[in-house]
Amino acid sequence: MWTELFTANVILGILASGIRLATPYLYAAIGETFGQRSGVLNLGVEGQMLLGAFAGFYVTFNTNSPWLGLLAAILVGALMGLIMGLISVTLHAEQGISGIGVYLFGLGMSDLLFQKTIGSVETVKGFQPIHIPWLSDLPVVGEVFFQHNVLVYLAFLLVPVSWFVLNKTTLGLKIRAVGENPEAADSLGVNVKGIRYFTCTLGGVLSSIAGASLSIALLNVFQQNLTSGQGFIAVALVYFGGWRPLGVMLGSLLFSMVNSLQLWVQVLNLNIPSDIAVMMPYVLTILALVVAVQRVRPPTALTKQFEREG
């Protein structure tokens, strides 16, 4: 029975599904990378994803336009990012605890709004796969890489863009400086709080897009706790990827491939308990964190508050 898992069609299916499933991880983890590189740890990613998923789904459901749904998710994400910035940067709340608070708020509010506005599980016509002339028709390669929706392609395009911003621009230099030594950055004229507000807002936007990618692109449905812990995995991926966009992408693909594998194990009804299959990505998360802690150094000022003297 296990031989079914190694047929050509199943392997291609696992690879194609793995690339699609990496989308929410990529958006959320890249957003969190910017935040942590500036010294802000946001454990509320999951809550931001849930609110973004609901906002995107609700607007798409009522307008039949996934682009308007995406815009709604972006606006909600920006608001949630600003709230995280207010709590952690201005009010100096402990970042880990405040992030959990943001998560619980997003979890409860998304479910409440869903129950009060839609009430039952519905589907929408979200972003559809894009047919790329010639490339989509290629055998094997076309099926795996060139039959996805626009949010998938934008997620992978975000990786080189993020690398360039962090490593080749003045903005990226300021973000890294604030995350390593905010006092020194401040003495050189860098607006530390402004940079951290920016990264919190950007992280909120990307986390919200990550949620919307589930509700209006990959699954085209919204339900309670739709993200199922993916936001926390995204935070772990930042550590696993060493706070580098390329590392985050590789980690996202690893986790999504494992997730795709466990889905195919269930589809093929192989002789393995479904609960164990579902646990696989989360077990991998724990192992990845153990490995990452031993081989990488986080930004020096991560979770450290900054208050300008004088």
N, C-alpha and C positions, 0 to 999 in steps of 0.2 A: 504493500500500500504506500509506503514511503517513497517508492520509485516514482509515483505520480508527481511528487514535488520537484523532480529533476527533469521533467520533460521540457522541451524547448518553449512551448506555449506558456507553461506556468512560470518558467524563469523570466520570460519577456514580460509577463503580467506583473511579476514581483518587482522588476526593475522599473516599469512604467508607473506602477502604483507608488513605488518608493519615491520617485521624483515628485509626483503630485503631493504626496503626504509630507514632503519636506517643506512645503510652502509655508504653513503657519509657523513651524519652528524657525524658519529663516527670518521672517518678518519680526517675530517677537524677540528672537535672540540678537539680531543685529541692533534693534532698538535698545535692548538692555545693554549691549556692548557699549554703545555711545554713553549711556547713563553711567555705567561702572567706570568707564575710562575717565569720566569727570569726577568720580568719587561718590556717586550716588547709587546705592543698592536698592532696587525696587522689587520687592517680593509680591507686589500687587499686579504683576503682569497678567496672571490668570483672570483676575477680576476685570481688567481693562479689555482683555480678549472677549470675555462674555458680553460686556456692554457693547463692544464693537460688533460682535456677532448679531446681537439682538437689533441694534440700530440699523445695520445693513439689511437684515432680513425684513424688518418691519417696513422700511421705506420701499424696498424692492417689492414686497408683497402688495403694497398699496399703489405703487406707481408702475409696476412691471418694468422698471429700469434699474438694472444692477449698478449702473454708473452713479445714479442718484443714491442708491443704497451705499455704495462705496464712499461717496461724499459725506453722507450722514455718519458713517463709521469714523471717518477722519475727524470730523468736527467733535464727535463724542470723545474720541481718543485724545484730541488736543486738550479738551476740558479736563479729562481725567489726569493727563500729564501735568497740567497746571496745578491741579489739586495736590498731586503728589509733590510737586515742587514747593507749594505753599507749606505743606506739612513738614517736609524734611529739610528744606533750605531756609525758609523764613522762620518757621516756628521751632526749628531745631529738634523735632521729635526723633526718637530713636528709629533709624531707618527700617530695621527688620520688623519691628512691631507695627510701625505705621503702614508698611507694605502689606502685612497680613490684614490690617484693617481695611485697606483699599480692596484687597481680594474679597473679603467677606462682604463688603458693600456691593461690589460688582456682582457677586454671586447672588445675593438676596435681591438687589434691585432689578437685575435682568430677569429673574424668575417672576418677580412681582409684576413687572411691566408686561411680560409675556402672558401671564394669567389674566391680567386686566384688559389687554388689548386684543389678543388673538385667541388664547384660551385652549386651543387644541393644536396638535401637530399638523402643520400644513407644509406644502412644498411650493417653491418658486422656480421660475425659469431664470437661473442666474447666468454667470459668464459661461459661454460655450467654448468648446475646443476650437482653436484656430487652425484652419487648413492652410499650411504654407506650401505654395506650389513647388513641386518637385521634391522638396525635402520631406514633406509628410508622407509621400508615396514610396520613399526608400524602404526596402526590406530591412527589418530588424531595427536599424537606426531610426527610421521614421516613426515607428510605433513607440519606441522608448522615449525619444527626445522631442519629437515635433508634432505631437497630437495633444497639446495641452491648452488650457485657457490662458488669457492674458496675465492673470495674477501670478501664475506659475513662472512665466518668463520674466516678469518684473521682479519677482523675488530673487531669482538668480542674477539678474542684472544689478540688483542692489549690492551684491557682494563686491564687485570691482569698484563701484561708485563709492561705497563706504570705505574701502581700503584707500582710495585716492584722497577722499576728504580727510581721513584721519592722519595720513602720512605725508601728503603733498600740498596741503593748504594751510593758510594761516589759522583758519578756524580749527582745524585738526590739531595744530600745534598748541593752541590755547586750551583745547579740551584735554589734551594729554598733560599739559603743564598743571592745570587745575587739579587733575586726578593724582598727580605725583607730589606737588608741593604748592598748595593754594596760597600760602603766605608769600612765597617767592613770586608766584604769578601775579598776585595782587600788587606787590611792590614794583612790578614792571608795567603796571597799568591795566592788567587784565581784569575785567569785571567778573569775578569769581561766581557771584550769585547769578548774574545774567547768563553765564555759560551753563551753569547747572540747571537753571530754569529751562534753557533751550534744550538740553539733552533730556530732561524729564518730559518735556512736551513732545519732542521727537520720538522718544521711547513710547509714550502713550499713543501717538498716532500709529506707529508701526505695530504695536501690540493690538490696537483696534483693527487695523487692516488684517492682521493675522486671524483674528476672530471672524471677521467678515469673509475671509477666504474660505472658511469652513461653511458658513451659513449661506453664502450666495455664489460659491464657485465649486467647491468640492463635494459638499453634501446637499446643498440647496434645501436645507431644513433647519429649524431651530427648535431646541428642546432644553429642558433644565440641565445645567451642568454640561453643556455641549462639548466643552473643551477637554473635559476629563483629565485634568492635570497637565495638559500640554504647556501651559504657561510656566509651571514650575520646572518642567523639563527644559524649557527654553533658557531659564536662568542657569540651570546646570550646564547647558551647552556653552554658555559664555566662559565658564571655568574650563570646561573640556577643551574649548578652542583656543585657550590662552589669550583671550581678549583680542583676538585677531579675526577679521571677517572671513578669511579663507579657512581658518581652523573651525570657526563656527559653521561654515557651510559643510565641511567634511563631517563634523559631528552631527549636523542635521540630517545628512544623507545616511549616516550610519544608523541613527535612531529610526528614521523613516523606513529604511529597508527592513529593520527588525520588526517594525510595526506592520509593514506590508507582508512580511513572512508569516507573522502570527495570524493575519487575516486570511491568508491563503490556506494555512493549516486548518482553520475553521471551515472555510469553503469546501475544501477537499474531504472534510470529515475524517481527518487522520486520527489515529489512536493516541490522542493526547488530550487531557482535560482542558476545556475551553478557558477555565480560570487561570490555569498555568500559562496558556498561550497569551492571555491578556496581560499577565504580570511581566512578560519578557521585557518590554521597553523600560519598565520602572526598575527592574533589577539591574538592567544595563545602566540606568541613570546612577544608581548607587555605586556601581563598580567604576563608572567613568569619573565620578567625583573623587573617589579614593585615589585613582591614578593621577588625576589632574592636580590635586592638592600637593602631591609629592614632586611634580615636575615643573610647575609654573609659579610665577610670583605675581600676585594681584597688584593693581595700582596702589601705591603707598598710602594715599589719602582715602581709600575706599571706606565708606561709612563714617569718616571723620567729619565732624561739623567744622564750619569756618565762620568766624565772626571778626569783622575788620576792626582793628584796634584804633582808638582815637575817634 
